[in-house]
Amino acid sequence: MTIQATKPLRRILGAPTALFIGMGVAIGSGIFRTPGSVAENLHTPGLILLAWVFGGMFVLMSGMVTAELATRFPQAGGEYVFLREAYGRFVAFFFGWAYTIFIIGGGAASIAAAFGDFGCELFAINAARWSGPLAAGAIVAVTTINALGLRTGAAAQNVLTGLKIAALATVIVIGLARGTQPINIMTATETASRANEGGFSLGGTVGVFAMLTAVVPILWAYDGTTDSVKMAEEIKDVRRALPRALIGSALALTTLYVLFNVALMRILPPDEMVGLDSVPGEAMRRIFGKTGGQAMNLVAMLVCLGSLSSTTLATIRVTFALARDGLAFRSLAKMSDSQAPIPALIVVSGFSLILVLTHRFTDVLKVYFLASAVLFGLSYASLIVLRLREKEFPKDVFRCPAGMLLAAILIVIQLAFAANIFYEDQKRAAYTLGLLAAIALFYLVWKRTAAR
């Protein structure tokens, strides 16, 4: 197998794969881990469902803004390319390295660790001893599949994504058919009265921060819905396929998640969800006994493996694009004949293995949300920068409705999340900003070295 550094990328992927990439990355451990945390903060079915709808509206707006940017610059790397074109190489370098470390490395380690935890629970083995090796095995397996080529990696993630959607749909049907708990969508007054008993105040400062605290993990469950843009250079008919994929995945995922939570609350009231690591597992245990809980652990492993597969396939293109532009080691820009960035896969997966085997991925994830608020806030702002810079809108580009307004709304939301993180954990916030500053300083070193 020959590997070349400058080989042009072929447009291999169709529109269905572009749709499935976004859904495949997003549907992961978050949908199992999140419901208990959301119930702890919001307490009532009405507020819980409102938070999930809000998350869906956020990714829909993000998808429309990103669709315009991606059809302007249909190249490998997605947001990295938008930032390079809007702000120049420094911001692109900053995003590419921060994304590779925090989101690809730490995110993959987190998904793999959840796979290991669910596996230990399924097989009733010691998690402290076996969770890490199981997680490492998942990373090695997914890396190997993607190293075989783009067609192989895409086919594997499509199959796994289809199985994940089918599994969640099965839980929805079971919950709606067999659940006995009433879902009361209360009026605003009744919701406020009930929520105040749990410390939530609609319209008050506590209420705003409680909702933001609940929505942050919800966005982790939605995270990755726009990741197909990172493969824009490899998608056929990209200017039509990508907008449809981004908007379609946001709408489909919102519908799926809202119905999934309705089904869970038909089995478990919110008060009984609080503190549960896996609400779906407990829900199936309530209906089918121990067998139901074990089956749900198996589903959770499948979901995590599929998310890891989709994440590895799409996000590694950021590292590839960074290297192709000379902002990372040139060897990471090499592609095999079957269009797999094997050196980048090996290096980034190796980093994920170190994190997951030493349990240091939790340290990386502590900075994930604040780092992503900064990085993606800059990405949304690039639409405003580009529109203000140009005299007329370019041809053959998807025009986001009210694009500048939506971009501004997304930026404000990201700033609100960042403020909430500062409010909750100043130490984590300072650590994040310190690491981001270190990456910025690293650019100066890299620039001088490259010049020599």
N, C-alpha and C positions, 0 to 999 in steps of 0.2 A: 504494500500500500504506500503510494507516494503522497507526500504532504508538501504543499506549496504555499508560499506566503502571499503571493499577489494574484492568485487564481480568482477570476470574477465569480460571483455567486450566481447560481442558476435559480430561476423562479420555479420551484418544485411544488409548493404547498397550495392547496385549493382553499376556497372560502370556508367549507365545513371545518377544516383543520384550524383555520384562523379563529373561528368561533369557539371550538373545543379547547384551544390553548388557554384562552382567558378563563373559561369555566374550570378547566383542569387545574390551573394554578391556584385558583381561589378556593375550590372545594377541598379543604384539608382538615387539619386537626382543629382549626378554629371553630368549626360548626359543632364539634363535640365539646370543646373546652369552654366555649363562650356563654351558652345559655345560663349556666349557674351564676356566673359573674354578673350578667345583665340583670337577672332576677334579684340578686343581692342589692343592687343599686336602685332598681326601679319599682319592684314589688307588685305591680299590677299588670294584668294582661294588656290593657290599653296602652300603657306607656312602653311596655316591652315591644309590642308590635310597631308602635310609632318609631321607636329607635331603629328597628330593622328596616322599616320603610325609609327612614332618613338615610341610613347607610346606603340603601339602594339608589336613592335620589342622588347621593354624592357620587357614586360610581357612574351613574348615567351622565351627570354633568361632566365628570372627568373624562368619560368615554367620548363625548361629543367634542370637547376641547382637544383631546388627544388625537381624535380622528382628523381634525383639520391640520394639526401639526404633522401627523404621520403622512398625510397625502401631499403636504408641501415637500417633505424630505423622506421619501420612501427608501430609507437605507437601514442597514443593520445597526442596532444600538438604541433605537427608540429615543427616549428622553435625552440620552447622551448627545445625540445628533441635534435635537432641538436647541439644547443649551449651547452647543458649539456654534451653531448658526446665529443664535440671538446675542450671545455674550462673548464668544471667543474661546480660545483654548484653555485659559485658566479655569473658568467655571466648568468646562467640559471635563478637564482633568480632575477637578474637585469632585464632580458628580461620579465619574467613572470609577475612581478608586474607592470613594465612600460606599458606592453601590456594591462594588465587588466584595468589600470587607463585611459591611453590615448586613446587606440584604441577600446577596447570593450565598456567601459563606455562612453567616449566622442564621439566615432564614432556612437554608437547607439543613443545617444541623438541628434546628428546632423541630422541623417536620420529621426528620429521621429519629430524633429522640422520642417524639410522641409515638412513632411506629414501634420503637423498642419497648416503651412502657405498655402499650396495648398488647404487644406480643407476650410480655412477661405475665400480664394479667390473664391472657387467654390460656397460656400453658401452665399457669400457676408455678412460675419459677421466680427465683430471687432477682428482683429488679435491680438492686444495687450491683449485682454481679453480671447480669446478662443483658440489661437494657442497652448498654453501650455497644457490645458486640453485635446485637441484632440491628441497631441503628447503623453501625458501620457496614454491615452486610447489605443493607438497603441502599446505602450510598454507592457502594462498589457495583452492585447489580445495575442500578440506574445509569451510572457513568458508563459502564460497559456497553449497555444497550445503545446509548446515545453516541458512543464512539464508533459504532458500526455504520453510522451514516444518518443523514437527515430523514430519509424515507423510513428507515427502521425505527428511529426515535419517535417520529411523528405517528407512525402506525401504532406503536406501543402506547403512547399517551392518549391517542384517540380511543383505543379499546378500553383502557383504564378509566378514562373520563366517562365513557358510556356506561360502564359498570357502576361507577360512583353515582351517576344521576339515577340509574335504575334502583340502586340501593336506597337512596334518600326518598325516592318516590314510593318505594315499598313501605318505608316507615310512615310516610304521610298517610297512605291508605290505611295502614293498621291503626294509627292514632285516631284518625277521623271515624273509622268504623267501630273500633273496640273501646276507645276512650269514653269515660263517663263524666269527666269534669266539665262543668259549663264554662264557656268563655264569655265573660261579661265585658263588653266594650263600654265602659262607663262614660257618663257625661263628664264634661270638664270639671264641674263642681264636685261631683262624687269622686272623681279621680284625685283631685287636689286634696279632698278630705282624707281619703284613704292613704295617699302618699305622704301627707304631713305626719301621719302616725309613725312612718318609717324614716322620717328625717328628710323627706323630699319636699321642697317648697316650689310649686310652679310659679315662675315669675320672680323668684328670689335668687340671691347669689348661690345659696346651697343647692337649689334646684338646677341651676345652670351647670354647676360643676358636677353634680350627680349625673345629669344627662350626658355631659361630655365624658365622664369617667366610664359610663356604660357604653358609649358609642365607640370609644377607642378600640376595645377588643372586637366589637362588631366589624369595624373596618379591617381588622386583621383577618376576619373570616371572609371579607370581600376582597382582600388584597390580592392583586395579580390579575384582576379582570381586564386590564389594558395591556397585559404583557405581550400580546400578539404583535404589537407595534415594533417590538425589538427584532422581529423577523420580517419586517416589511420588505427587505431586499430579496426575500426568498418566497414571496407570496404572489401568485398569479393574479392579474387584473387588480392590482393592489388598490387603486384609487376607488374602486367600487367595493371590493371585498372587505377592506379594513373598516370603513365606517359601519357597514352592516354587521360585521363581527363584533365591534366594540359596543354598539348600541344594543344589538341582540343579546350579547352575553350579559350586559347589565340588567336588562329587562327580565331575561330568563332566570338569572341568579336571584334577583329580588323576589320574584314569584315563588321560586323554589324555597328560599330561606323563610319567607313569611309563612308559607303553608307548613313547612317543617316545624316552625315554632308553635303554630296553632295546634298541630298534631301532638307535639310534646305536652302542651298545656291542657290538652284533652285527657292526658294520662296523669300528669303531675301538676298540681297547682304551683304557682311561683314560689310560695313560701317553702315548699319541699324541694325546690331545685337548688336553693342556696347551699353553697358549700360542696356541691357534687362536682367531681372532676369530669364526669361524662353523664350528662343528663339523658342522652339517648340510650345509653347502656342501662341506666336505672329504669327508664320507661319500659324498655323491652323486658327487663327482669320482672317488672310488676305484672306484665301480661302473660309471659311465657315461662316465668321462673328462671332457674339457673341457665337453662338452655338458651333462653332469649338473651340474657346478658352475655354469654359466650359468643353467640352469633353476632351481637353488636360489636364486640371486640374485634371479631374477624372483619366485619365491615369497616371498622375504624382503621385497621391495618391496611385494607385495600385503598381506602380514601387517602391515607397518608402516603402510600406508595405511589398512587396516581398523581398526587400533588407534587411529590418530589420529582417524578418523571417530567411533568410539564414544566416545573421550575427550572430544572437542569437544561431542558431543551431550549427554552426561550431566553432566560436571563443571561446565560453565558455569552450571548451575542453582544452584550454591553462590554464585557472584558475583551472580546475579539475586536470590536470596533475601536476601543481605546488603544489597543496595541497596533492596529492597522494605521492609526493616525500618528504613531510614534510617541504616544503618551504612556505607554507601558512597554514591557519587554517585547521586542519584535517577534520572538518565537511564539508568543501567544496569539499572533495573527495568522498562524498557519492553518490551512484547511486540508483535509484529506480529499481524495478523489470522490468519495461519497458525501462530501460536504459536511464533515464533522470537525469542529475546532478542537482536535484531540489534545494539543498541549494546554490550551486554556481549561479544558475539562479536567485534565489530570491535576493541574496546579490548584484550581479552585476546589475541586472535590477533595484533594489532599488536605487543604485548609479546613474544610468541613469535617473531615475525619478526625483531625487533631482536636477540634472544638468538641465534637460529640464524645470522643473517648476520654477527654479530660474534664468534661462537663463545664467547659468555659463558655459554651454558647450562650448561657444565661447572662454572662457579663456583656456579650455583644448585643443581645436582644434588649438589654436595659437601655441602650441608646438608640434602638431601632426607630421608635415612633417619633422622637424629637428630630433625629437625623432625617427621616423621611418627610417630616413636615417642612424642614428647610429645603431639602432637595426637590421635592415635588412642587412646593410653592414657587420655586424658581422656574420650574418647568412650565407651570400654568402661566406665569408672568411672561414667558417668552412669546406667547400668542399676542399679548398686548404690545410688546416691544416690536414684533415683526409687522403687525398691522399699522402701527404708528409710523414705522420706517418707510413703508411702501406707498407709492402714489395710487396704485390701483390693485385690486385683488387679482392674484394670479389665476390663470385658466387651469381647468382640469383638477381643481383642488376642492375637496369637500368644505363648504362654508358652514361653520358652526353657527346656529341661530343665536343671536345676541352673544356672540363669542366673547367679546371683551367684558361684558357684564358677568357671564358665567365664570370666566377666568378670575375676575375680581372676587366673586363669591367664594370660589374654591380657595383662593389665597387667604381670605378672611377666616374661613373654616380651619385651614391649616394653622393660622396664627392662633386661633382659639385653642386648638389642641396643644400647641406648643406652650401657651400660657397655662393651660391646665396641668401639663407635666411639670412646669416650673413650680406651680402652686403645690402640687402633691409631693414632689421629690427634688429639692434643690440640688442635692448631691449628684443624682443621676443627670440632671440637666447640665451641671457644671462639667461633669465627666464627658458628656456628649460634646459640648462646645469645645472642650479641650482637645478631643480627638479630631474634630473637624478642623480646628486651627492647626493641628499637627499635619494634617493632609495638605492644607493650604501652604504651609512652610515647606513641605516635601516637594511641592511644585517648583519652588525656587531652586532647590538642590537638583531636581531632575532637569530643569531648563539649562542650568549651567553645565551639567554633565553632558547633556545632549549637544550643547554648543561646542564643547571640546571634542 
